[in-house]
Amino acid sequence: MREIENRIRETAKELFNNDEVDLILGYENGPVPFRSRPCFIKNAESADRLVWGPFCRNNLAVYLPRFFPVQANKKEKKPYPRIGVIAKGCDARSIAGLIKENQVPGENIVVIAVPCEGMADPAEADFIHDINDITGFTESEDGSFEVTLISDGKRKINREDILASACAECPSPLQEGADVCIEGDPREKHGPEYAKLEEFEKMSSGERWNYFREEISKCIRCCACRQACPNCYCKVCFADQTKPSWIGAGDDITDSMMFHIGRIFHQAGRCVECDACVNACPMDIDLRIFTQKLGKDVKDLFGYVPGLSDEDLPLCTFKEDDSQEFITEP
C-alpha cells in the first residue's frame, strides 16, 4: 500500500508540473482511524496529502458533474477544468458511464487507475463499538491490520474478514486502458457471484414485494443514497419536482417506496455496484439487493456490464434482436 501511495503522489506531482491537470480528486487521512476522506488537490505542493489504503471507499466520480455545468445560454463560456481522478475499478467504471452519457467531457478527465486490493468495511469488525476506543492502528505488509483498543489491547484483523461486499464481487479491480495506470497488483477478479441475489430470486413476486416494503419502511427520506450515487446526476430529481409532483415530500411508506422504485430503476444498466448508496444509508437499508437484481437482468438480457461494455446503454437504444421475454399479454 505504501508503495502505491508514493506512486500516486509522484504521478500527481508530474501531472501538475507538466500542466496536464488543474485539479486532482483523491483521498486523504480522515480525522479518526478506519476513515479516509475525499480531498481536492490544486497543485504539486499539496500532492503529499494524497493517501491510499483500505478505507478509500468513496466513489469520487460523484463529484465530477458539478465541475461541468451547462453553459448553453452564456455568451462568454468559461473553459472547463482538467481533472485527474484517483480511481478504483468501480470509480473508473462510473466515470466511463458519465462520459458515455455526456455528463462530463472525456477530454477533460485524466483517469489515474489504481490497482485496488479491495476496500475494508469497518462495520464488519464486530469488536469495534466505539471509535474512541481505538488508540492505535497499523497495516502489515500482508494486508492485515493491527488495532490497539483501550478496552481489549491489541487485535489483529485479516482484510478478508472485513472486506466490503462490493469488493468481494468486483468484476474489474483495475480499469484497463486508463490514461494513467499506477503499477501494482490488484485484487484477483472474482466476478459477481450473486449469492445473496439467488436467494432473492427464488422468492415469489409477493415475497419480493413484502421484502422490498419491509426494507423501505426503514427509510427516513434523507436522500443520502441519491447524493452519494455518481449516477444520480439530475439537476432536479423527479422526487423534488413540483410541476408535476410525482411523490409527497414526507416519509409515508408509499412515497418512500415510489422514491426508491424510481431511483433503483434509473440505475438499470448504470449501477457499477460500488455500494456508495449502501455505505451512505444511515438506516442500513439493503439497497444493493435491488440495484444488483436490475444489473443482473440487464447483463442477462443484453450482455451489458456498466463501465466495461462499449455499446450504448441498453435502455437508451433498440436492436431488432433484443429479447422480448419481458412483454406479457394484457
Buried (B, 14 or more C-beta within 10 A) or exposed (E): BEEBBBBBBEBBBBBBEEEEBBBBBBBBBEEEBBEBBBBBBEEBEBBBBBBBBBBBBBBBBBBBBEBBEEEEEEEEEEEBEBBBBBBBBBBBBBBBBBBBBEBBBEEBBBBBBBBBBBBBBBEEBEEBEEEEBBEEBEBEEEBBBEBBBEEEEEBEBEBEEBBBBBBBBBBBBBBEEBBBBBEBEBBEEEEBEBEBBEEBEEEEEEEBEEBBEEBBEEBEBEBBBBEBBBBBBBEEBBBBEEEEEBBBEEEEEEBBBBBBBBBBEBBBBBBBBBBBBBBBBEEEBBBBBBBBBBBBBBBEBBEBBBBBBEEBBBBEEEEEEEEEEEEEEE
